[in-house]
Amino acid sequence: MGAGWHGRHGIARSTPLRSFVVGCATSTDQTKRGIRTRPACPSAVRSTTHCQAPTQLAHGLAPRLRRRGRGGVLFTSSVEGLVGCPYSAGYSATKAYVNALGEALWAELAPAGVDVLTLCPGATDTEAPRLQGVDPTTLQDLMSPDDVARSALKHLREGPTHIPSAHYRQVFDTLLAMPRRDALTAMARSMGE
């Protein structure tokens, strides 16, 4: 979501506060082969994009926002960061980092009047599925990037996390209520099919 996106969709004008958006999105490299077959280089890029960049941006923004007593930080994570996702271990781990960072900053900055939201979308109609050889029409409850972004901005003041899809909210509420071993086994079984 660059400046052009905001301008085309009137988001900057319609949002009651000026928000700093911290984007942390790259495609997953989910495969049934798991982490053993992937080279280390994509993992380093993923770690830089998902972990180091949002940490550095938040480190630079948080003191300024706190002094102002207003503003917002929006982290982009994934539902895959809510629980370790089989066959997507590296991606899931870096998104869990983003979730923890966002939750901690939400608790630290809320008393100062600063909103922090960690956005955890599910399947989103970006180039990522196609780059992985996945037909987007096979993905359940695929959301448009515009709908995901609108939902994030609408819920910015309702942190610490937001899952924009009702389907994925239900799925992950169910998974997170299960004993962890059962949830991981169920996920591995469904993703291996």
C-alpha positions as CSV (number, residue, x, y, z in Angstrom):
1,M,0.0,0.0,0.0
2,G,2.0,2.9,-1.2
3,A,1.0,6.5,-1.3
4,G,-0.7,6.0,-4.6
5,W,-3.0,3.3,-3.1
6,H,-4.2,5.7,-0.4
7,G,-4.8,8.5,-2.9
8,R,-6.8,6.3,-5.3
9,H,-9.0,5.0,-2.5
10,G,-9.4,8.2,-0.4
11,I,-8.3,6.3,2.7
12,A,-5.9,9.1,3.9
13,R,-8.7,11.6,3.6
14,S,-11.4,9.4,5.3
15,T,-9.3,8.1,8.2
16,P,-9.7,10.2,11.3
17,L,-6.1,10.0,12.3
18,R,-2.8,9.9,10.4
19,S,-1.5,6.4,10.5
20,F,2.0,5.2,9.9
21,V,1.8,1.9,8.0
22,V,4.5,-0.6,8.5
23,G,4.3,-3.1,5.7
24,C,5.7,-6.6,6.2
25,A,4.4,-8.7,3.4
26,T,6.2,-11.2,1.2
27,S,5.0,-14.3,-0.4
28,T,5.1,-17.6,1.5
29,D,7.0,-20.6,0.3
30,Q,4.5,-23.1,1.5
31,T,5.1,-26.6,0.1
32,K,4.4,-30.1,1.2
33,R,8.1,-30.7,1.2
34,G,8.5,-28.5,4.3
35,I,11.6,-26.5,5.4
36,R,14.2,-29.1,4.7
37,T,14.2,-28.5,0.9
38,R,14.3,-24.7,0.9
39,P,17.6,-22.8,0.6
40,A,18.6,-20.5,3.4
41,C,18.7,-17.3,1.3
42,P,14.9,-16.9,1.1
43,S,14.8,-17.4,4.9
44,A,17.3,-14.5,5.4
45,V,15.2,-12.2,3.2
46,R,12.0,-13.2,5.0
47,S,13.7,-12.5,8.4
48,T,14.8,-9.1,7.2
49,T,11.5,-8.2,5.7
50,H,9.2,-9.6,8.5
51,C,11.4,-9.1,11.6
52,Q,14.1,-6.6,11.2
53,A,12.3,-4.0,9.1
54,P,9.2,-3.6,11.3
55,T,11.3,-3.6,14.4
56,Q,13.5,-0.8,13.1
57,L,10.6,1.2,11.8
58,A,8.7,0.9,15.1
59,H,11.8,1.8,17.0
60,G,12.0,5.0,15.0
61,L,8.3,5.8,15.0
62,A,7.2,4.9,18.6
63,P,9.0,7.6,20.5
64,R,7.7,10.3,18.1
65,L,4.2,9.0,18.3
66,R,4.4,8.7,22.1
67,R,5.5,12.3,22.3
68,R,2.7,13.5,20.0
69,G,0.2,11.5,22.1
70,R,-1.6,10.2,18.9
71,G,-1.0,8.3,15.7
72,G,-1.0,4.7,14.7
73,V,1.2,1.8,13.7
74,L,-0.2,-1.0,11.4
75,F,1.8,-4.2,11.1
76,T,1.0,-6.7,8.4
77,S,1.2,-10.3,9.6
78,S,-0.8,-13.4,8.8
79,V,-3.1,-15.9,10.4
80,E,-0.1,-18.2,9.9
81,G,1.6,-16.3,12.7
82,L,-1.1,-17.3,15.2
83,V,0.1,-20.9,15.4
84,G,3.0,-22.7,13.9
85,C,1.8,-23.8,10.4
86,P,3.1,-27.1,9.1
87,Y,4.8,-26.9,5.7
88,S,5.2,-23.1,6.2
89,A,7.5,-23.1,9.3
90,G,9.8,-20.2,8.3
91,Y,7.0,-17.9,7.2
92,S,4.9,-18.8,10.2
93,A,7.8,-18.2,12.6
94,T,8.5,-14.7,11.2
95,K,4.8,-13.8,11.3
96,A,4.6,-14.9,14.9
97,Y,7.4,-12.4,15.6
98,V,5.4,-9.7,14.0
99,N,2.4,-10.6,16.1
100,A,4.4,-10.6,19.3
101,L,6.0,-7.2,18.4
102,G,2.6,-5.7,17.6
103,E,1.0,-7.0,20.8
104,A,3.8,-5.7,23.0
105,L,3.8,-2.3,21.3
106,W,0.0,-2.1,21.6
107,A,0.3,-2.5,25.4
108,E,3.2,-0.1,25.6
109,L,1.7,2.7,23.4
110,A,-2.0,2.5,24.2
111,P,-1.7,4.6,27.4
112,A,0.0,7.3,25.3
113,G,-2.9,7.5,22.9
114,V,-1.1,5.6,20.1
115,D,-3.0,2.9,18.2
116,V,-1.2,-0.3,17.2
117,L,-2.8,-3.0,15.2
118,T,-1.4,-6.2,13.8
119,L,-3.3,-7.3,10.8
120,C,-3.6,-11.0,10.3
121,P,-5.2,-11.7,6.9
122,G,-5.8,-15.2,5.5
123,A,-5.8,-15.9,1.8
124,T,-5.5,-12.6,-0.1
125,D,-5.7,-12.1,-3.9
126,T,-2.1,-10.9,-4.5
127,E,0.6,-12.3,-6.7
128,A,1.8,-14.6,-3.9
129,P,-0.4,-17.6,-4.7
130,R,0.4,-17.5,-8.4
131,L,4.1,-17.2,-7.8
132,Q,3.8,-20.4,-5.8
133,G,1.9,-22.2,-8.6
134,V,-1.4,-22.0,-6.7
135,D,-4.6,-21.2,-8.6
136,P,-6.2,-18.4,-6.5
137,T,-9.7,-19.8,-7.4
138,T,-8.9,-22.9,-5.3
139,L,-8.3,-20.8,-2.1
140,Q,-11.1,-20.6,0.4
141,D,-12.5,-17.1,1.3
142,L,-10.0,-15.2,-0.8
143,M,-10.1,-11.5,0.0
144,S,-9.1,-8.6,-2.2
145,P,-6.2,-6.5,-1.0
146,D,-8.5,-3.4,-1.0
147,D,-10.9,-5.2,1.4
148,V,-8.1,-6.3,3.7
149,A,-6.7,-2.7,3.8
150,R,-10.1,-1.1,4.4
151,S,-10.8,-3.6,7.2
152,A,-7.4,-2.8,8.8
153,L,-8.0,0.9,8.8
154,K,-11.5,0.5,10.0
155,H,-10.3,-1.6,13.0
156,L,-7.0,0.4,13.7
157,R,-8.3,1.5,17.1
158,E,-9.3,-2.0,18.1
159,G,-5.9,-3.6,18.5
160,P,-3.9,-5.5,19.3
161,T,-4.8,-7.9,16.4
162,H,-7.4,-8.1,13.7
163,I,-8.3,-11.0,11.3
164,P,-10.3,-9.4,8.5
165,S,-12.0,-12.6,7.3
166,A,-14.9,-14.1,9.3
167,H,-13.9,-17.5,7.9
168,Y,-10.3,-17.3,9.1
169,R,-11.4,-15.8,12.5
170,Q,-13.6,-18.9,13.0
171,V,-11.0,-21.3,11.9
172,F,-8.2,-19.9,14.1
173,D,-10.5,-19.4,17.1
174,T,-11.3,-23.1,16.8
175,L,-7.6,-24.1,16.4
176,L,-6.4,-21.9,19.2
177,A,-9.0,-23.3,21.6
178,M,-7.7,-26.9,20.9
179,P,-4.7,-28.4,22.7
180,R,-1.7,-27.3,20.6
181,R,-0.7,-30.9,19.6
182,D,-4.2,-31.5,18.3
183,A,-4.3,-28.2,16.4
184,L,-0.9,-28.9,14.7
185,T,-1.8,-32.4,13.8
186,A,-5.1,-31.3,12.3
187,M,-3.4,-28.6,10.3
188,A,-0.7,-30.9,9.0
189,R,-3.3,-33.4,8.0
190,S,-5.5,-30.8,6.1
191,M,-2.5,-29.2,4.4
192,G,-1.1,-32.6,3.4
193,E,-4.2,-33.5,1.5
